[in-house]
Amino acid sequence: MLKKAYRAIVPERIRARIAPFLQEGRNIDALLRRYAQFASIWRRSCIDASGEAIPWYTYPAIEFLLNLHTVRLSLFEYGSGNSTIWWTRRVADVVSVEHDAQWHARVESRTRGAANLEYILSDTEAYEAQITRHAKAFDIIAIDGICRPGCAENALAHIARFGGTIMILDNSDWYPALTAFITRQLRWSRVDMSGFGPINDYTWTTSIWINQDNVARLYREPLGYSIGAVRQQYDEDREFAERIERRHLEARAVPIDERT
């Protein structure tokens, strides 16, 4: 109704001038309201639109991680906060290390009910090597605290010994030498997730390395929509899905000894 009235009252040439501003307004609405960036700035806390804790990663990185099967994975985290709360709800086990005693007490008060969390307060000297005290593989290692080069070197040595699946380095655009070093050492696929995120008034990059040997078991199917997405599926994609399903059923119907 309103759209019809708008078209009837406002001349087309003026509508053409206004249209870009309306479109940009929808973009701003998506960032401020649907991604809840304004609420995160107002409250100085990394939260989503429902007020739940999220990591201080870029929004593209968070959405990428949400499209992965992580419920059976283990995590080691350098640097704690809302990310710790978020990870305890999405992986089987979390080991998080923090150097700041006041921040540790604050986060600990919010995670006391998390039975899958080992939360370590470490002095700065022992901080980097905390991962070496665990003689087991961690599927995910996230680096988002102090002493990132030293933490990364210890994490890489741990992966070389025990294996791993995912490594995360936040603010990787501020660590180009370290990012390149990790890439050379790991020889895993690297995805650089650049964009806006909670609280900050600038874009940055969260880099994620994935062990190619474990990729197949990680991805959720079908692919989920991003928060600001137009939720639709093209007809040709539906037709493609039906065609693939028919092929699958036909292949199953053919006796094994007749297959080539």
Stockholm file with secondary structure:
# STOCKHOLM 1.0

chainA/1-260         MLKKAYRAIVPERIRARIAPFLQEGRNIDALLRRYAQFASIWRRSCIDASGEAIPWYTYPAIEFLLNLHTVRLSLFEYGSGNSTIWWTRRVADVVSVEHDAQWHARVESRTRGAANLEYILSDTEAYEAQITRHAKAFDIIAIDGICRPGCAENALAHIARFGGTIMILDNSDWYPALTAFITRQLRWSRVDMSGFGPINDYTWTTSIWINQDNVARLYREPLGYSIGAVRQQYDEDREFAERIERRHLEARAVPIDERT
#=GR chainA/1-260 SS CHHHHHHHHSCHHHHHHHHHHHHHHHHHHIIIIISCHHHHHHHTSCBCTTSCBCCSSCHHHHHHHHTBCCTTCEEEEESCSHHHHHHHTTSSEEEEEECCHHHHHHHHHHHTTCTTEEEEECCHHHHTTGGGGCCSCCSEEEECSSCHHHHHHHHHHHHHHHCCSEEEEETGGGCHHHHHHHHHHHCCEEEEEEECCSSCSSCEEEEEEECGGGSTTTBCSSCCCCTTCCCCCCHHHHHHHHHHHHHHHHHHHSCGGGCC
#=GC SS_cons         CHHHHHHHHSCHHHHHHHHHHHHHHHHHHIIIIISCHHHHHHHTSCBCTTSCBCCSSCHHHHHHHHTBCCTTCEEEEESCSHHHHHHHTTSSEEEEEECCHHHHHHHHHHHTTCTTEEEEECCHHHHTTGGGGCCSCCSEEEECSSCHHHHHHHHHHHHHHHCCSEEEEETGGGCHHHHHHHHHHHCCEEEEEEECCSSCSSCEEEEEEECGGGSTTTBCSSCCCCTTCCCCCCHHHHHHHHHHHHHHHHHHHSCGGGCC
//
